[in-house]
Amino acid sequence: MTTLENLYYGNIFPADKDIKRGSEYSKLLNLSVRKEEKLLPTLSKEQKILFEIYKDCVTEMNGISEKEAFVQGIKLGIKIIAETYLNDSHNFTEN
């Protein structure tokens, strides 16, 4: 089965990634969780609701950014491939 077929049938999940222990991302995630655990007890009920809404918005924005970066990366790769096949050199012939 081709990569495109696997993508079509849902066998490939480009956004599904495991986090490596000890990585920069893992360390920042752990720090974020620890700080949230310290912050939450200091907030009122209304502030906790606002904070949850804020976190949901940030999560959604990150998802949009990741999707856009993926799409732009694919587009750039396709442009590079197209230029490789479509643009002839002004000075040399192909071997």
Biopython code that builds the backbone (N, CA, C, O; Angstrom):
import numpy as np
from Bio.PDB.StructureBuilder import StructureBuilder

atoms = [
    (1, "MET", "N", (0.846, -1.171, 0.000)),
    (1, "MET", "CA", (0.000, 0.000, 0.000)),
    (1, "MET", "C", (0.896, 1.240, 0.000)),
    (1, "MET", "O", (1.910, 1.272, 0.696)),
    (2, "THR", "N", (0.527, 2.251, -0.771)),
    (2, "THR", "CA", (1.330, 3.471, -0.856)),
    (2, "THR", "C", (1.113, 4.355, 0.370)),
    (2, "THR", "O", (0.181, 4.149, 1.147)),
    (3, "THR", "N", (1.979, 5.325, 0.525)),
    (3, "THR", "CA", (1.835, 6.286, 1.625)),
    (3, "THR", "C", (0.516, 7.035, 1.509)),
    (3, "THR", "O", (-0.168, 7.236, 2.513)),
    (4, "LEU", "N", (0.145, 7.453, 0.293)),
    (4, "LEU", "CA", (-1.124, 8.166, 0.105)),
    (4, "LEU", "C", (-2.312, 7.278, 0.454)),
    (4, "LEU", "O", (-3.277, 7.745, 1.057)),
    (5, "GLU", "N", (-2.250, 6.006, 0.081)),
    (5, "GLU", "CA", (-3.338, 5.079, 0.430)),
    (5, "GLU", "C", (-3.415, 4.888, 1.945)),
    (5, "GLU", "O", (-4.505, 4.882, 2.516)),
    (6, "ASN", "N", (-2.272, 4.735, 2.586)),
    (6, "ASN", "CA", (-2.256, 4.601, 4.046)),
    (6, "ASN", "C", (-2.827, 5.839, 4.725)),
    (6, "ASN", "O", (-3.558, 5.733, 5.709)),
    (7, "LEU", "N", (-2.493, 7.009, 4.198)),
    (7, "LEU", "CA", (-3.038, 8.250, 4.738)),
    (7, "LEU", "C", (-4.553, 8.284, 4.548)),
    (7, "LEU", "O", (-5.291, 8.641, 5.467)),
    (8, "TYR", "N", (-5.012, 7.913, 3.354)),
    (8, "TYR", "CA", (-6.452, 7.912, 3.049)),
    (8, "TYR", "C", (-7.212, 6.966, 3.981)),
    (8, "TYR", "O", (-8.278, 7.320, 4.485)),
    (9, "TYR", "N", (-6.677, 5.779, 4.209)),
    (9, "TYR", "CA", (-7.362, 4.778, 5.032)),
    (9, "TYR", "C", (-7.154, 4.983, 6.530)),
    (9, "TYR", "O", (-7.622, 4.180, 7.337)),
    (10, "GLY", "N", (-6.466, 6.038, 6.898)),
    (10, "GLY", "CA", (-6.311, 6.358, 8.315)),
    (10, "GLY", "C", (-5.242, 5.553, 9.018)),
    (10, "GLY", "O", (-5.251, 5.455, 10.245)),
    (11, "ASN", "N", (-4.320, 4.973, 8.268)),
    (11, "ASN", "CA", (-3.242, 4.189, 8.871)),
    (11, "ASN", "C", (-2.060, 5.052, 9.300)),
    (11, "ASN", "O", (-1.185, 4.593, 10.034)),
    (12, "ILE", "N", (-2.037, 6.287, 8.847)),
    (12, "ILE", "CA", (-0.967, 7.224, 9.191)),
    (12, "ILE", "C", (-1.598, 8.405, 9.923)),
    (12, "ILE", "O", (-2.588, 8.973, 9.463)),
    (13, "PHE", "N", (-1.024, 8.763, 11.052)),
    (13, "PHE", "CA", (-1.510, 9.881, 11.848)),
    (13, "PHE", "C", (-0.363, 10.872, 12.048)),
    (13, "PHE", "O", (0.363, 10.776, 13.037)),
    (14, "PRO", "N", (-0.187, 11.832, 11.117)),
    (14, "PRO", "CA", (0.959, 12.745, 11.195)),
    (14, "PRO", "C", (1.043, 13.520, 12.503)),
    (14, "PRO", "O", (2.143, 13.854, 12.942)),
    (15, "ALA", "N", (-0.081, 13.813, 13.135)),
    (15, "ALA", "CA", (-0.062, 14.617, 14.360)),
    (15, "ALA", "C", (0.126, 13.770, 15.612)),
    (15, "ALA", "O", (0.297, 14.321, 16.700)),
    (16, "ASP", "N", (0.100, 12.453, 15.488)),
    (16, "ASP", "CA", (0.205, 11.554, 16.635)),
    (16, "ASP", "C", (1.670, 11.271, 16.929)),
    (16, "ASP", "O", (2.337, 10.557, 16.179)),
    (17, "LYS", "N", (2.168, 11.835, 18.028)),
    (17, "LYS", "CA", (3.578, 11.680, 18.371)),
    (17, "LYS", "C", (3.708, 11.351, 19.860)),
    (17, "LYS", "O", (2.932, 11.832, 20.685)),
    (18, "ASP", "N", (4.690, 10.537, 20.180)),
    (18, "ASP", "CA", (5.026, 10.282, 21.572)),
    (18, "ASP", "C", (6.089, 11.288, 21.999)),
    (18, "ASP", "O", (6.910, 11.719, 21.189)),
    (19, "ILE", "N", (6.068, 11.654, 23.269)),
    (19, "ILE", "CA", (7.038, 12.606, 23.798)),
    (19, "ILE", "C", (8.204, 11.824, 24.386)),
    (19, "ILE", "O", (8.008, 10.921, 25.200)),
    (20, "LYS", "N", (9.415, 12.172, 23.972)),
    (20, "LYS", "CA", (10.608, 11.514, 24.496)),
    (20, "LYS", "C", (10.892, 12.017, 25.905)),
    (20, "LYS", "O", (10.920, 13.222, 26.155)),
    (21, "ARG", "N", (11.100, 11.081, 26.815)),
    (21, "ARG", "CA", (11.458, 11.448, 28.193)),
    (21, "ARG", "C", (12.778, 12.205, 28.202)),
    (21, "ARG", "O", (13.733, 11.823, 27.526)),
    (22, "GLY", "N", (12.816, 13.267, 28.967)),
    (22, "GLY", "CA", (14.045, 14.040, 29.097)),
    (22, "GLY", "C", (14.272, 15.056, 27.985)),
    (22, "GLY", "O", (15.245, 15.809, 28.017)),
    (23, "SER", "N", (13.368, 15.078, 26.993)),
    (23, "SER", "CA", (13.522, 16.040, 25.902)),
    (23, "SER", "C", (13.174, 17.440, 26.399)),
    (23, "SER", "O", (12.592, 17.602, 27.472)),
    (24, "GLU", "N", (13.535, 18.436, 25.615)),
    (24, "GLU", "CA", (13.217, 19.822, 25.970)),
    (24, "GLU", "C", (11.715, 19.995, 26.144)),
    (24, "GLU", "O", (11.262, 20.655, 27.080)),
    (25, "TYR", "N", (10.933, 19.390, 25.226)),
    (25, "TYR", "CA", (9.472, 19.495, 25.293)),
    (25, "TYR", "C", (8.955, 18.837, 26.574)),
    (25, "TYR", "O", (8.096, 19.390, 27.260)),
    (26, "SER", "N", (9.480, 17.662, 26.888)),
    (26, "SER", "CA", (9.067, 16.943, 28.089)),
    (26, "SER", "C", (9.344, 17.769, 29.348)),
    (26, "SER", "O", (8.512, 17.834, 30.252)),
    (27, "LYS", "N", (10.509, 18.391, 29.393)),
    (27, "LYS", "CA", (10.863, 19.218, 30.556)),
    (27, "LYS", "C", (9.925, 20.411, 30.699)),
    (27, "LYS", "O", (9.492, 20.738, 31.804)),
    (28, "LEU", "N", (9.611, 21.063, 29.572)),
    (28, "LEU", "CA", (8.696, 22.212, 29.624)),
    (28, "LEU", "C", (7.282, 21.784, 30.006)),
    (28, "LEU", "O", (6.593, 22.491, 30.742)),
    (29, "LEU", "N", (6.855, 20.639, 29.511)),
    (29, "LEU", "CA", (5.538, 20.122, 29.867)),
    (29, "LEU", "C", (5.456, 19.832, 31.359)),
    (29, "LEU", "O", (4.476, 20.194, 32.011)),
    (30, "ASN", "N", (6.480, 19.181, 31.901)),
    (30, "ASN", "CA", (6.511, 18.883, 33.339)),
    (30, "ASN", "C", (6.516, 20.160, 34.176)),
    (30, "ASN", "O", (5.830, 20.241, 35.194)),
    (31, "LEU", "N", (7.286, 21.151, 33.748)),
    (31, "LEU", "CA", (7.324, 22.428, 34.454)),
    (31, "LEU", "C", (5.942, 23.080, 34.430)),
    (31, "LEU", "O", (5.472, 23.589, 35.448)),
    (32, "SER", "N", (5.303, 23.063, 33.277)),
    (32, "SER", "CA", (3.974, 23.645, 33.135)),
    (32, "SER", "C", (2.967, 22.969, 34.067)),
    (32, "SER", "O", (2.169, 23.645, 34.716)),
    (33, "VAL", "N", (3.003, 21.663, 34.132)),
    (33, "VAL", "CA", (2.087, 20.914, 35.003)),
    (33, "VAL", "C", (2.344, 21.249, 36.469)),
    (33, "VAL", "O", (1.403, 21.462, 37.234)),
    (34, "ARG", "N", (3.615, 21.295, 36.860)),
    (34, "ARG", "CA", (3.940, 21.628, 38.260)),
    (34, "ARG", "C", (3.454, 23.030, 38.631)),
    (34, "ARG", "O", (2.913, 23.238, 39.717)),
    (35, "LYS", "N", (3.650, 23.992, 37.721)),
    (35, "LYS", "CA", (3.227, 25.368, 38.005)),
    (35, "LYS", "C", (1.702, 25.471, 38.066)),
    (35, "LYS", "O", (1.151, 26.204, 38.887)),
    (36, "GLU", "N", (1.028, 24.724, 37.183)),
    (36, "GLU", "CA", (-0.441, 24.735, 37.216)),
    (36, "GLU", "C", (-0.944, 24.140, 38.535)),
    (36, "GLU", "O", (-1.905, 24.646, 39.115)),
    (37, "GLU", "N", (-0.308, 23.082, 39.004)),
    (37, "GLU", "CA", (-0.704, 22.466, 40.269)),
    (37, "GLU", "C", (-0.523, 23.426, 41.445)),
    (37, "GLU", "O", (-1.290, 23.382, 42.407)),
    (38, "LYS", "N", (0.486, 24.291, 41.370)),
    (38, "LYS", "CA", (0.694, 25.288, 42.419)),
    (38, "LYS", "C", (-0.293, 26.446, 42.287)),
    (38, "LYS", "O", (-0.734, 27.012, 43.288)),
    (39, "LEU", "N", (-0.635, 26.793, 41.049)),
    (39, "LEU", "CA", (-1.504, 27.943, 40.798)),
    (39, "LEU", "C", (-2.972, 27.665, 41.144)),
    (39, "LEU", "O", (-3.632, 28.499, 41.764)),
    (40, "LEU", "N", (-3.479, 26.505, 40.749)),
    (40, "LEU", "CA", (-4.910, 26.225, 40.881)),
    (40, "LEU", "C", (-5.465, 26.417, 42.289)),
    (40, "LEU", "O", (-6.540, 27.002, 42.428)),
    (41, "PRO", "N", (-4.793, 25.957, 43.332)),
    (41, "PRO", "CA", (-5.369, 26.148, 44.676)),
    (41, "PRO", "C", (-5.497, 27.622, 45.094)),
    (41, "PRO", "O", (-6.243, 27.941, 46.020)),
    (42, "THR", "N", (-4.778, 28.508, 44.418)),
    (42, "THR", "CA", (-4.820, 29.920, 44.786)),
    (42, "THR", "C", (-5.937, 30.682, 44.062)),
    (42, "THR", "O", (-6.190, 31.849, 44.362)),
    (43, "LEU", "N", (-6.595, 30.026, 43.119)),
    (43, "LEU", "CA", (-7.616, 30.692, 42.311)),
    (43, "LEU", "C", (-9.010, 30.488, 42.869)),
    (43, "LEU", "O", (-9.313, 29.458, 43.472)),
    (44, "SER", "N", (-9.850, 31.486, 42.657)),
    (44, "SER", "CA", (-11.263, 31.342, 43.002)),
    (44, "SER", "C", (-11.932, 30.448, 41.958)),
    (44, "SER", "O", (-11.326, 30.114, 40.939)),
    (45, "LYS", "N", (-13.175, 30.065, 42.213)),
    (45, "LYS", "CA", (-13.919, 29.220, 41.269)),
    (45, "LYS", "C", (-14.034, 29.907, 39.907)),
    (45, "LYS", "O", (-13.846, 29.273, 38.869)),
    (46, "GLU", "N", (-14.341, 31.199, 39.919)),
    (46, "GLU", "CA", (-14.475, 31.961, 38.667)),
    (46, "GLU", "C", (-13.134, 32.040, 37.928)),
    (46, "GLU", "O", (-13.093, 31.917, 36.704)),
    (47, "GLN", "N", (-12.054, 32.242, 38.660)),
    (47, "GLN", "CA", (-10.735, 32.313, 38.049)),
    (47, "GLN", "C", (-10.326, 30.962, 37.450)),
    (47, "GLN", "O", (-9.681, 30.905, 36.403)),
    (48, "LYS", "N", (-10.713, 29.876, 38.132)),
    (48, "LYS", "CA", (-10.415, 28.542, 37.604)),
    (48, "LYS", "C", (-11.139, 28.310, 36.282)),
    (48, "LYS", "O", (-10.573, 27.732, 35.355)),
    (49, "ILE", "N", (-12.389, 28.760, 36.195)),
    (49, "ILE", "CA", (-13.161, 28.626, 34.952)),
    (49, "ILE", "C", (-12.486, 29.427, 33.841)),
    (49, "ILE", "O", (-12.326, 28.931, 32.726)),
    (50, "LEU", "N", (-12.091, 30.662, 34.145)),
    (50, "LEU", "CA", (-11.403, 31.498, 33.159)),
    (50, "LEU", "C", (-10.081, 30.871, 32.720)),
    (50, "LEU", "O", (-9.724, 30.909, 31.543)),
    (51, "PHE", "N", (-9.370, 30.302, 33.673)),
    (51, "PHE", "CA", (-8.092, 29.663, 33.357)),
    (51, "PHE", "C", (-8.301, 28.459, 32.441)),
    (51, "PHE", "O", (-7.521, 28.255, 31.510)),
    (52, "GLU", "N", (-9.329, 27.665, 32.686)),
    (52, "GLU", "CA", (-9.638, 26.507, 31.830)),
    (52, "GLU", "C", (-9.998, 26.963, 30.416)),
    (52, "GLU", "O", (-9.577, 26.350, 29.435)),
    (53, "ILE", "N", (-10.772, 28.031, 30.317)),
    (53, "ILE", "CA", (-11.118, 28.585, 29.002)),
    (53, "ILE", "C", (-9.856, 29.052, 28.292)),
    (53, "ILE", "O", (-9.684, 28.803, 27.098)),
    (54, "TYR", "N", (-8.986, 29.717, 29.009)),
    (54, "TYR", "CA", (-7.712, 30.176, 28.454)),
    (54, "TYR", "C", (-6.894, 28.994, 27.937)),
    (54, "TYR", "O", (-6.382, 29.037, 26.819)),
    (55, "LYS", "N", (-6.768, 27.939, 28.745)),
    (55, "LYS", "CA", (-5.995, 26.763, 28.336)),
    (55, "LYS", "C", (-6.603, 26.117, 27.090)),
    (55, "LYS", "O", (-5.872, 25.684, 26.199)),
    (56, "ASP", "N", (-7.932, 26.050, 27.021)),
    (56, "ASP", "CA", (-8.601, 25.488, 25.847)),
    (56, "ASP", "C", (-8.286, 26.305, 24.594)),
    (56, "ASP", "O", (-8.036, 25.744, 23.527)),
    (57, "CYS", "N", (-8.299, 27.628, 24.729)),
    (57, "CYS", "CA", (-7.977, 28.501, 23.589)),
    (57, "CYS", "C", (-6.538, 28.300, 23.134)),
    (57, "CYS", "O", (-6.275, 28.209, 21.935)),
    (58, "VAL", "N", (-5.609, 28.230, 24.073)),
    (58, "VAL", "CA", (-4.202, 28.032, 23.734)),
    (58, "VAL", "C", (-4.019, 26.679, 23.045)),
    (58, "VAL", "O", (-3.284, 26.579, 22.062)),
    (59, "THR", "N", (-4.677, 25.648, 23.550)),
    (59, "THR", "CA", (-4.591, 24.322, 22.936)),
    (59, "THR", "C", (-5.118, 24.345, 21.514)),
    (59, "THR", "O", (-4.510, 23.767, 20.613)),
    (60, "GLU", "N", (-6.247, 25.010, 21.308)),
    (60, "GLU", "CA", (-6.831, 25.097, 19.969)),
    (60, "GLU", "C", (-5.919, 25.888, 19.020)),
    (60, "GLU", "O", (-5.730, 25.493, 17.869)),
    (61, "MET", "N", (-5.357, 26.999, 19.499)),
    (61, "MET", "CA", (-4.435, 27.782, 18.668)),
    (61, "MET", "C", (-3.203, 26.969, 18.304)),
    (61, "MET", "O", (-2.734, 27.033, 17.168)),
    (62, "ASN", "N", (-2.671, 26.203, 19.259)),
    (62, "ASN", "CA", (-1.509, 25.362, 18.975)),
    (62, "ASN", "C", (-1.842, 24.307, 17.921)),
    (62, "ASN", "O", (-1.021, 24.014, 17.052)),
    (63, "GLY", "N", (-3.033, 23.745, 17.998)),
    (63, "GLY", "CA", (-3.454, 22.772, 16.998)),
    (63, "GLY", "C", (-3.544, 23.388, 15.616)),
    (63, "GLY", "O", (-3.118, 22.784, 14.632)),
    (64, "ILE", "N", (-4.096, 24.587, 15.538)),
    (64, "ILE", "CA", (-4.190, 25.294, 14.253)),
    (64, "ILE", "C", (-2.795, 25.589, 13.715)),
    (64, "ILE", "O", (-2.530, 25.383, 12.530)),
    (65, "SER", "N", (-1.905, 26.069, 14.576)),
    (65, "SER", "CA", (-0.534, 26.378, 14.157)),
    (65, "SER", "C", (0.184, 25.130, 13.658)),
    (65, "SER", "O", (0.884, 25.175, 12.646)),
    (66, "GLU", "N", (0.010, 24.016, 14.364)),
    (66, "GLU", "CA", (0.670, 22.778, 13.954)),
    (66, "GLU", "C", (0.136, 22.305, 12.609)),
    (66, "GLU", "O", (0.907, 21.866, 11.755)),
    (67, "LYS", "N", (-1.176, 22.390, 12.414)),
    (67, "LYS", "CA", (-1.775, 21.988, 11.142)),
    (67, "LYS", "C", (-1.268, 22.871, 10.013)),
    (67, "LYS", "O", (-0.917, 22.371, 8.944)),
    (68, "GLU", "N", (-1.225, 24.169, 10.237)),
    (68, "GLU", "CA", (-0.758, 25.104, 9.210)),
    (68, "GLU", "C", (0.711, 24.860, 8.872)),
    (68, "GLU", "O", (1.090, 24.912, 7.702)),
    (69, "ALA", "N", (1.539, 24.596, 9.878)),
    (69, "ALA", "CA", (2.952, 24.317, 9.630)),
    (69, "ALA", "C", (3.101, 23.032, 8.815)),
    (69, "ALA", "O", (3.951, 22.960, 7.927)),
    (70, "PHE", "N", (2.293, 22.028, 9.105)),
    (70, "PHE", "CA", (2.318, 20.774, 8.355)),
    (70, "PHE", "C", (1.949, 21.021, 6.896)),
    (70, "PHE", "O", (2.637, 20.560, 5.985)),
    (71, "VAL", "N", (0.852, 21.754, 6.684)),
    (71, "VAL", "CA", (0.389, 22.039, 5.322)),
    (71, "VAL", "C", (1.429, 22.844, 4.561)),
    (71, "VAL", "O", (1.723, 22.535, 3.406)),
    (72, "GLN", "N", (1.991, 23.871, 5.185)),
    (72, "GLN", "CA", (2.995, 24.699, 4.518)),
    (72, "GLN", "C", (4.245, 23.883, 4.193)),
    (72, "GLN", "O", (4.861, 24.090, 3.148)),
    (73, "GLY", "N", (4.622, 22.969, 5.069)),
    (73, "GLY", "CA", (5.770, 22.105, 4.811)),
    (73, "GLY", "C", (5.533, 21.194, 3.619)),
    (73, "GLY", "O", (6.425, 21.007, 2.792)),
    (74, "ILE", "N", (4.335, 20.625, 3.526)),
    (74, "ILE", "CA", (3.986, 19.774, 2.383)),
    (74, "ILE", "C", (4.005, 20.603, 1.105)),
    (74, "ILE", "O", (4.555, 20.167, 0.094)),
    (75, "LYS", "N", (3.410, 21.792, 1.141)),
    (75, "LYS", "CA", (3.380, 22.654, -0.046)),
    (75, "LYS", "C", (4.787, 23.012, -0.512)),
    (75, "LYS", "O", (5.073, 22.984, -1.709)),
    (76, "LEU", "N", (5.667, 23.351, 0.434)),
    (76, "LEU", "CA", (7.037, 23.695, 0.082)),
    (76, "LEU", "C", (7.740, 22.497, -0.558)),
    (76, "LEU", "O", (8.436, 22.644, -1.562)),
    (77, "GLY", "N", (7.555, 21.319, 0.025)),
    (77, "GLY", "CA", (8.158, 20.117, -0.540)),
    (77, "GLY", "C", (7.674, 19.846, -1.955)),
    (77, "GLY", "O", (8.465, 19.466, -2.819)),
    (78, "ILE", "N", (6.381, 20.038, -2.201)),
    (78, "ILE", "CA", (5.830, 19.828, -3.540)),
    (78, "ILE", "C", (6.384, 20.860, -4.516)),
    (78, "ILE", "O", (6.683, 20.527, -5.663)),
    (79, "LYS", "N", (6.525, 22.109, -4.072)),
    (79, "LYS", "CA", (7.106, 23.141, -4.945)),
    (79, "LYS", "C", (8.540, 22.792, -5.325)),
    (79, "LYS", "O", (8.938, 22.968, -6.477)),
    (80, "ILE", "N", (9.309, 22.303, -4.373)),
    (80, "ILE", "CA", (10.688, 21.923, -4.644)),
    (80, "ILE", "C", (10.725, 20.784, -5.657)),
    (80, "ILE", "O", (11.523, 20.811, -6.594)),
    (81, "ILE", "N", (9.874, 19.794, -5.474)),
    (81, "ILE", "CA", (9.817, 18.672, -6.417)),
    (81, "ILE", "C", (9.394, 19.162, -7.797)),
    (81, "ILE", "O", (9.988, 18.767, -8.800)),
    (82, "ALA", "N", (8.371, 20.021, -7.860)),
    (82, "ALA", "CA", (7.894, 20.540, -9.147)),
    (82, "ALA", "C", (8.998, 21.313, -9.857)),
    (82, "ALA", "O", (9.203, 21.135, -11.057)),
    (83, "GLU", "N", (9.704, 22.162, -9.135)),
    (83, "GLU", "CA", (10.784, 22.926, -9.748)),
    (83, "GLU", "C", (11.886, 22.011, -10.270)),
    (83, "GLU", "O", (12.506, 22.300, -11.293)),
    (84, "THR", "N", (12.123, 20.926, -9.577)),
    (84, "THR", "CA", (13.148, 19.976, -10.005)),
    (84, "THR", "C", (12.805, 19.391, -11.371)),
    (84, "THR", "O", (13.691, 19.194, -12.203)),
    (85, "TYR", "N", (11.543, 19.117, -11.600)),
    (85, "TYR", "CA", (11.128, 18.494, -12.851)),
    (85, "TYR", "C", (10.743, 19.485, -13.945)),
    (85, "TYR", "O", (10.839, 19.159, -15.128)),
    (86, "LEU", "N", (10.314, 20.679, -13.575)),
    (86, "LEU", "CA", (9.768, 21.605, -14.556)),
    (86, "LEU", "C", (10.724, 22.690, -15.017)),
    (86, "LEU", "O", (10.593, 23.171, -16.143)),
    (87, "ASN", "N", (11.658, 23.086, -14.209)),
    (87, "ASN", "CA", (12.549, 24.188, -14.556)),
    (87, "ASN", "C", (13.834, 23.671, -15.185)),
    (87, "ASN", "O", (14.631, 22.989, -14.541)),
    (88, "ASP", "N", (14.013, 24.001, -16.422)),
    (88, "ASP", "CA", (15.236, 23.638, -17.122)),
    (88, "ASP", "C", (16.312, 24.674, -16.838)),
    (88, "ASP", "O", (16.023, 25.846, -16.597)),
    (89, "SER", "N", (17.535, 24.227, -16.870)),
    (89, "SER", "CA", (18.652, 25.138, -16.703)),
    (89, "SER", "C", (18.783, 26.016, -17.935)),
    (89, "SER", "O", (18.557, 25.554, -19.053)),
    (90, "HIS", "N", (19.140, 27.254, -17.745)),
    (90, "HIS", "CA", (19.354, 28.166, -18.855)),
    (90, "HIS", "C", (20.731, 27.952, -19.489)),
    (90, "HIS", "O", (21.007, 28.461, -20.575)),
    (91, "ASN", "N", (21.574, 27.209, -18.816)),
    (91, "ASN", "CA", (22.942, 27.073, -19.276)),
    (91, "ASN", "C", (23.382, 25.641, -19.612)),
    (91, "ASN", "O", (24.311, 25.440, -20.393)),
    (92, "PHE", "N", (22.714, 24.661, -19.022)),
    (92, "PHE", "CA", (23.176, 23.285, -19.195)),
    (92, "PHE", "C", (22.032, 22.378, -19.614)),
    (92, "PHE", "O", (20.866, 22.673, -19.353)),
    (93, "THR", "N", (22.373, 21.268, -20.266)),
    (93, "THR", "CA", (21.378, 20.272, -20.634)),
    (93, "THR", "C", (21.373, 19.183, -19.564)),
    (93, "THR", "O", (22.344, 19.023, -18.824)),
    (94, "GLU", "N", (20.271, 18.436, -19.489)),
    (94, "GLU", "CA", (20.186, 17.326, -18.539)),
    (94, "GLU", "C", (21.003, 16.150, -19.050)),
    (94, "GLU", "O", (21.086, 15.933, -20.259)),
    (95, "ASN", "N", (21.604, 15.395, -18.151)),
    (95, "ASN", "CA", (22.388, 14.188, -18.530)),
    (95, "ASN", "C", (21.472, 13.016, -18.698)),
    (95, "ASN", "O", (21.927, 11.916, -19.013)),
]
sb = StructureBuilder()
sb.init_structure("model")
sb.init_model(0)
sb.init_chain("A")
sb.init_seg("    ")
for serial, (resi, resn, name, xyz) in enumerate(atoms, 1):
    if name == "N":
        sb.init_residue(resn, " ", resi, " ")
    sb.init_atom(name, np.array(xyz, "f"), 0.0, 1.0, " ", f" {name:<3s}", serial, name[0])
structure = sb.get_structure()
